[in-house]
Amino acid sequence: MSETILVAEDQQHIRALIEYKLKNSGYSVVAVEDGVAALTKARELVPTLILLDVMMPLMTGFEVLSALKQDQKTKDIPILLVTAQSKEEEVLKGLELGAEDYITKPFSPNELAARVKKVLLRHGK
Amino acid sequence: MSFQIFLILALAATATFLVIVISIGLVVHKALHSKTIQRQQKLYTEYSQQVAEIILQDLPTLPEDSTASGRFDQYEILLAPLKDQLEKMTKGRRSLHRKAVKLALIDFARDVAGETSDRLVYFSYSLGLVDDEIKLLQSKNWWDRAQAAHDLGVLRARRAVTPLAKGLEDEHPDVRIQAMQSLVILGGVHSLETILMKSKNLSRWTAIELSIIVMRFKEEAVPFLIDSLQSTDQSIVLFCIEMLAEIGFVSAVEPLRTMARDYPNTVIRAKAIEALGRLGDERAEAMLLELLRNPLPTLRFKAIEAVGRIGIRSALSALETRLKDGVLQEKILAARSIAAAGPDGISLLTSLKNAENEILRGVAQQVLEESRVEPSVA
């Protein structure tokens, strides 16, 4: 069975792009468009990895990240943050909250897939 | 009487009828508009999917000696189904679909990098979207021109450099700002040469936008700022002086010294003197001391401030003269610069607290209080 990746991204075109790229790379992908849905799906599915956009409606990526890290069921899921370019403070905050890695927009889809693979390898997946 | 009642009733009926017709018209218009938006949204979603697929499709590796056109041939093959699809449509339908494709390409272009981004650039050219946007730069609506100027930057359309440079002279500030930002995306720091050469009468808002761009490049922007000190536009020269002072790069001192001494415009000379004070380079000290005796008050005042900012001890005697001989504003400026020179300046001001001249005493007292040397006296 392939690894399940939860993608939380509010911009439809980016969601489609990431979903397509990760599916092509052999992962099973579940995509949601806001922070609340991300939290709900994460608790329900306990995915292998979560790709979390920082700026999302209803709940920001940081709030979701923080909630997931406080939950016994989800605290060990590696989380990769997607942030806007040159927002150093966002990156630092995300890493402090427990994110595994980050990728900044604009990003190369190939690099994104490579980072996902690396994080999963680091976690023995 | 009955005729009047009839007339009133007829008018009321007509008015009611008109209100009903207008209301129905508005409802229909709103429904149609909402349907168009839904349709555009649907098309956008479909094309986002399609574009995502073609920009992510794996391509066979090209031989090492292959040219760029080999890669473009591959891109063209990827794009062919979408092109065929659009070709088969009627003119009106095609226009609507092309709009959705354009929006999808622009959104992707904003968020992706690497080879994927190169594909998007190629697709924009090949579908004729870049040419469409260049044409839109001539639109009579400023918002269309501004949007086109913005989109050409996002699409990294190098073909648009010349039309965008023309956009720097547009009558609307939003178009000028968008053109400026797109030129920076396309040409990096080198675009400053064109921007500073073509821009005229910088508004406050445009100057703020441009300063954000310049500060992004900092030292790299200095040669372009120095070159543009030769501009015939006063707003550009003032902007460049301000930026050179803000960046604080050493190579700016000599050109600013020349301007402070020789420029045939007092406003610009004053700005250059102010900038030299902010830069605080010792090479400017002798000239600033000389300017303390300049007959033009604006230049003299700026020189007094600059000397104070640098804190030049050897200027104390000249500053004391200005404090004693100058008008009230000049006295205060001179006293502040004397205070900035350190302990010697402070003791000079302290001694002047007992001067015979009442104004002199007051100024010395005020500046000493500003410097928090002694507590305020009620």
Interface residues (C-beta under 8 A of the other chain):
Chain A: Q11 Q12 H13 I14 A16 L17 Y20 K21 N24 K105 P106 F107 S108 P109 N110 E111
Chain B: Y44 T45 S48 Q49 V51 A52 E53 I55 L56 D58 A104 D107 F108 R110 D111 V112 A113 G114 E115 T116 S117
